[in-house]
Amino acid sequence: MPMEQELDALRREVAALHSEARAASDHIAICNLQAAYGYYVDKGLWDDAADLFAPDGTLEIAGRGVYIGRERVRRYLHALPAHGRGTLFNHMQLQPVIHIAPDGETAQARWRTFIHIAFLGKEARWGEATYENAYRRIDGTWHIAKLQGFVTYYCEYDKGLNHGGVPLLRRTDGLEPDLPPTHDYEAFPEVFIPPFHYEHPTRGAGR
């Protein structure tokens, strides 16, 4: 093989390896970003959580409507109960399926969060939400562009799932959303499968 052809082949191989390395690095960065969101929400660190969003990022949780923009996300989070003694807000971020766009500037991911909510002497609940999120790179750093959480079950901890679920809270007191909910659904015992952003991994389209 002529030298120039060998050099061209090496350049293509290096470019492919560079692309793979960047995709792997981006995958880790997005996982860390989402995990950081979970840790901040766990401890009521609302400003830290809000600052993970893009300036025009959106948030929609449990059919309460869509909040548009980082500062509206911040207001929504601050409308939640304050964290303190006897308060538990665990939101474990699990089971990611991440797809990064070919240009490496945007991404989508599906996650699950396992939830424990408790107020000492008052109530204790647990549940699950499936996220369909979007991310965008801004000045080299990944941000949350869309966080959409579909609560699939939410129940009283002491009674368990066999007694059914707690109806989803459709409003946040004192704070109206910017847009209505994108989906009308109910959690367990009703059946709702949050939409997938991706095709079936082995069958492709027409899942």
N, C-alpha and C positions, 0 to 999 in steps of 0.2 A: 504494500500500500504506500503510495507517495506520501512524503512527509506532510504536505498541506492537508491531505485527507485525514491523516492521523490527528493532526492538530484540530481540525474541525470536529472530529469525533470526540476528542478530549474536551473541547469547549462545550459541546452539547451535554456530555456526561457531567461536567462540572456544573453547568446551568441546572440540570435536572436534580443533582444532589443539593444544590443551593436551594432550589424550590422545595424539596422534601424537608430539608433542615428548617427552613422558615415555617413551613406548615406545622412541623412538630413543635417548634417554639411557640407558634400562635396557639396551638391546641393547649399547651400548658398554661399560657397566659390567660386564656379564656376560662379554663378550669379554676385558676387562682382568683380571677375576677369574680366569678360566680360564688366560689367558696367564701371569699371576703364578704360579699353581700350577706350570706347566711350568718357569718359570725357577727357582723355588725347588727343585724336585725335581732339576733339572739339576745344581745345586751342593750337593746334600745338605743344604740348609737346612730340615731336617725340622720344626723348631718353626714357622718362618715358613709352611710349607705347611700344617701342621695347624691353625694359627690362622685359615686361610681357611674352615674348616668351621663349620657351625652347631653349637651345643652338643650336639645330638642327631644330627648328621650321620653318614652311613654311608659306608664305603669297601669296595669289592670289586674285586679285580684278578686276572685270569687264573685264575678258578675256585678261588681260595685261601680262599673263605669270606667272610663279611660281618663287618666290624668296626663296632660301633655306639657312637657318641659321639665327640666331639672328642678326648678323652684316649686312647681306644682307637685312634683313627686315629694319634695321636701315637706310641703304643707300637709300632704296626705300622711306621711310617716309621723309627723309631729302630732297629728290628730289621734294617733293610736295611744293606748295607755302608757304612762311613764313606767320605765323599768326601775324596780327597787326591791326591797326585802319582800319575800313572799311572792314574787312575780317570776314566772317562767315563760320564755318565748322561744323555745328551741325550734330551729328550722334547718334540719340537716340536708345538705345539697348532694343528691345522689344520681347515679345511673345516667351519665351524660351521653348523648349522641350528638356529635358536633360536626358541622359541615362548613368549611371555610370557602368563600368564593374564590374563583380562579385568580382574581387580581389581588387577593390577600388583604383587601381593605374592609370587607364585611364578612359576617358569619351568622349562622343560625344554629340553635342548639335546643334539644329537648332534654329536660331534667325532671327529676322527682324531688320533692322535699317532704321529709317525714317530720310532722309537727307535734310538739307538745306545748299546750297553753295552760297555765295554771295561775290562780290567784289564791294564796293561802287562806284557808277557811271559807272560801266562796265557791270556787269551781275548778274543775280540772278536765281538760279535753285533749283529745289527740286526733290527728287527721293526716291526710295526704293531699298534696297538690301536684299536678303535672304542669311544668312550665314549657311554653313554646316561646323562646327568647330570640332576640336579634342583637347583634353587636357591631360596633363600628370602630375602626382605628382612627384616632384623632391625634395628629402630631406624633405618630409613632406609638401611641398608647391605646389599648383596647378599652372601650366604654360600653356600657349597656345602652343599646338603642331602643330596645323594647323588652319589657318584662311582663309576661302575661301568664298568670297563675290560675289554673282551673282546679278548684277544690273538688276532689272526687269522693272523699268521705270526711266526715267531721262528727265525732260522737263524744258522749260523756265517758270519761275514763273509767269510772266505777261500774257503769252499766255494760259497756262493751258494744260491739257492733251488732250483736243479736237483738238489741233493743232498738235498732234503727239509728238514724243520724240526727244531728242538730240542724235545723233549717239554716241555709246560708244567710248571712247578714248582707242585705242588699244596699245598705247605705252606710256612710260614715257621718256620724252626727256633726252638724255644723259645717260640712264641706261638700259642695256639689261637684260632680265630675265635669270634665270638659266635653265629654261625649258619652252617649249611653253605652251599655255593655255590647260587645261585639257578638256575644252568643247568649242565648236564653237557655239555661239548663238548671238542673237540680242535682245535688250530690246524692250519694247512697242514702236510701235504698233504690233510688232511681238509677238508670244506666245512662252514662254519658262517656263517650270516648273522645278526648280532646283531639283535634285535628293534627295530623302529622305534617311537618314541613318538608319531609323527604319521601322519596319513593322507596318501595320495598328493596332491601339490600340485595336480594338474589333474583327477584322477579322483575324489578323495575317498575315501570308505570302500570297502572291498572291493578293496584294492590286490592 
